[in-house]
Amino acid sequence: MTYSIIGSGNVGTALARHFARNGIDVAIANTRGPDTLAALAKELGEKIIPKTLQEALKADTVIFAIPFRAYREVARESTNWNGKIVIDAMNPYGVPPEELGGQPSSDLVAAALPGAKVVKAFNQLPAAVLGSAPQQNGGRRVVFVSSNHEDAAIAVVRLAEQLGFAPISLGKIAEGGLLLQLGAPLVLKNLIKQG
Ligand SMILES: NC(=O)c1ccc[n+]([C@@H]2O[C@H](COP(=O)([O-])OP(=O)(O)OC[C@H]3O[C@@H](n4cnc5c(N)ncnc54)[C@H](OP(=O)(O)O)[C@@H]3O)[C@@H](O)[C@H]2O)c1
């Protein structure tokens, strides 16, 4: 399985830290090109591989850590989404409900990526919390996972575990995905202690 993170801002960097800490290779890309990611790669180590956007989109699992409206632009950068897992870590912040047309935001993303298996995950923790150690106060940070594709959801649950989080599967996008949208109560439920 190959991974990439699209976006090197608050969320992209937070996630890159966990890949680096856990020794998992991940490509990372932004709008400005790989040279602008050299300092981050130097800081986090060899597991963080700066790439162009087009190259990063070749990974099996691509994490969208970009402003919500940018998903259409990124969708156009690849013609081959078929079978790819796309992790939607975005929140439709500032997007009026009418623009979403009453749909879960992940469904709009899925519609732009033909054949991709979209999984909503890693969007509910504030970036500073997401980037900190998942083990806190005797518990682990929760990552909620929702997808219409069970195999993809299982793969993302495994990834979240590998990164040190406590994943909780919330079922399909129309159910769990909606719960995960901005302002939903699950944003605050983020630490679990297991006996
Ligand atoms: N901040 C939080 O606490 C938080 C928590 C959970 C979820 N989220 C969600 O996560 C997403 C990212 O938030 P953020 O705070 O990390 O944003 P951010 O700090 O502004 O970073 C956005 C990143 O996306 C990149 N980007 C924008 N358009 C792109 C495009 N067309 N192609 C490739 N890369 C593109 C930017 O590239 P450049 O660097 O080249 O400009 C930048 O690296 C948002 O959807 C947000 O709602 C945020």
Ligand as a Chemical Component Dictionary entry (heavy atoms), coordinates in Angstrom:
data_LIG
# 
_chem_comp.id                   LIG 
_chem_comp.type                 NON-POLYMER 
_chem_comp.pdbx_formal_charge   0 
_chem_comp.three_letter_code    LIG 
# 
loop_
_chem_comp_atom.comp_id 
_chem_comp_atom.atom_id 
_chem_comp_atom.alt_atom_id 
_chem_comp_atom.type_symbol 
_chem_comp_atom.charge 
_chem_comp_atom.model_Cartn_x 
_chem_comp_atom.model_Cartn_y 
_chem_comp_atom.model_Cartn_z 
_chem_comp_atom.pdbx_ordinal 
LIG N1  N1  N 0  -7.033  23.197 10.807 1  
LIG C1  C1  C 0  -7.733  22.303 11.528 2  
LIG O1  O1  O 0  -7.735  22.322 12.772 3  
LIG C2  C2  C 0  -8.504  21.236 10.813 4  
LIG C3  C3  C 0  -8.917  20.109 11.536 5  
LIG C4  C4  C 0  -9.589  19.080 10.864 6  
LIG C5  C5  C 0  -9.860  19.190 9.507  7  
LIG N2  N2  N 1  -9.471  20.326 8.844  8  
LIG C6  C6  C 0  -9.747  20.384 7.403  9  
LIG O2  O2  O 0  -8.550  19.963 6.755  10 
LIG C7  C7  C 0  -8.381  20.680 5.530  11 
LIG C8  C8  C 0  -7.032  21.382 5.557  12 
LIG O3  O3  O 0  -7.005  22.307 6.631  13 
LIG P1  P1  P 0  -5.649  23.001 7.048  14 
LIG O4  O4  O 0  -5.937  23.770 8.284  15 
LIG O5  O5  O -1 -4.547  22.010 7.036  16 
LIG O6  O6  O 0  -5.441  24.024 5.830  17 
LIG P2  P2  P 0  -4.146  24.856 5.461  18 
LIG O7  O7  O 0  -3.216  24.929 6.634  19 
LIG O8  O8  O 0  -4.628  26.114 4.845  20 
LIG O9  O9  O 0  -3.425  23.966 4.341  21 
LIG C9  C9  C 0  -4.042  23.709 3.134  22 
LIG C10 C10 C 0  -3.063  22.973 2.247  23 
LIG O10 O10 O 0  -3.781  22.576 1.056  24 
LIG C11 C11 C 0  -2.952  22.866 -0.059 25 
LIG N3  N3  N 0  -3.786  23.047 -1.232 26 
LIG C12 C12 C 0  -4.775  23.956 -1.432 27 
LIG N4  N4  N 0  -5.301  23.802 -2.676 28 
LIG C13 C13 C 0  -4.625  22.785 -3.253 29 
LIG C14 C14 C 0  -4.653  22.202 -4.524 30 
LIG N5  N5  N 0  -5.531  22.587 -5.458 31 
LIG N6  N6  N 0  -3.778  21.204 -4.807 32 
LIG C15 C15 C 0  -2.881  20.784 -3.871 33 
LIG N7  N7  N 0  -2.794  21.317 -2.635 34 
LIG C16 C16 C 0  -3.655  22.308 -2.347 35 
LIG C17 C17 C 0  -2.193  24.112 0.315  36 
LIG O11 O11 O 0  -1.079  24.211 -0.539 37 
LIG P3  P3  P 0  -0.007  25.395 -0.374 38 
LIG O12 O12 O 0  0.757   25.078 0.876  39 
LIG O13 O13 O 0  0.830   25.291 -1.601 40 
LIG O14 O14 O 0  -0.800  26.663 -0.287 41 
LIG C18 C18 C 0  -1.881  23.816 1.779  42 
LIG O15 O15 O 0  -0.679  23.069 1.885  43 
LIG C19 C19 C 0  -9.560  21.626 5.418  44 
LIG O16 O16 O 0  -10.559 21.039 4.622  45 
LIG C20 C20 C 0  -10.038 21.777 6.868  46 
LIG O17 O17 O 0  -11.420 22.075 6.947  47 
LIG C21 C21 C 0  -8.791  21.329 9.459  48 
# 
loop_
_chem_comp_bond.comp_id 
_chem_comp_bond.atom_id_1 
_chem_comp_bond.atom_id_2 
_chem_comp_bond.value_order 
_chem_comp_bond.pdbx_ordinal 
LIG N1  C1  SING 1  
LIG C1  O1  DOUB 2  
LIG C1  C2  SING 3  
LIG C2  C3  SING 4  
LIG C2  C21 DOUB 5  
LIG C3  C4  DOUB 6  
LIG C4  C5  SING 7  
LIG C5  N2  DOUB 8  
LIG N2  C6  SING 9  
LIG N2  C21 SING 10 
LIG C6  O2  SING 11 
LIG C6  C20 SING 12 
LIG O2  C7  SING 13 
LIG C7  C8  SING 14 
LIG C7  C19 SING 15 
LIG C8  O3  SING 16 
LIG O3  P1  SING 17 
LIG P1  O4  DOUB 18 
LIG P1  O5  SING 19 
LIG P1  O6  SING 20 
LIG O6  P2  SING 21 
LIG P2  O7  DOUB 22 
LIG P2  O8  SING 23 
LIG P2  O9  SING 24 
LIG O9  C9  SING 25 
LIG C9  C10 SING 26 
LIG C10 O10 SING 27 
LIG C10 C18 SING 28 
LIG O10 C11 SING 29 
LIG C11 N3  SING 30 
LIG C11 C17 SING 31 
LIG N3  C12 SING 32 
LIG N3  C16 SING 33 
LIG C12 N4  DOUB 34 
LIG N4  C13 SING 35 
LIG C13 C14 SING 36 
LIG C13 C16 DOUB 37 
LIG C14 N5  SING 38 
LIG C14 N6  DOUB 39 
LIG N6  C15 SING 40 
LIG C15 N7  DOUB 41 
LIG N7  C16 SING 42 
LIG C17 O11 SING 43 
LIG C17 C18 SING 44 
LIG O11 P3  SING 45 
LIG P3  O12 DOUB 46 
LIG P3  O13 SING 47 
LIG P3  O14 SING 48 
LIG C18 O15 SING 49 
LIG C19 O16 SING 50 
LIG C19 C20 SING 51 
LIG C20 O17 SING 52 
# 
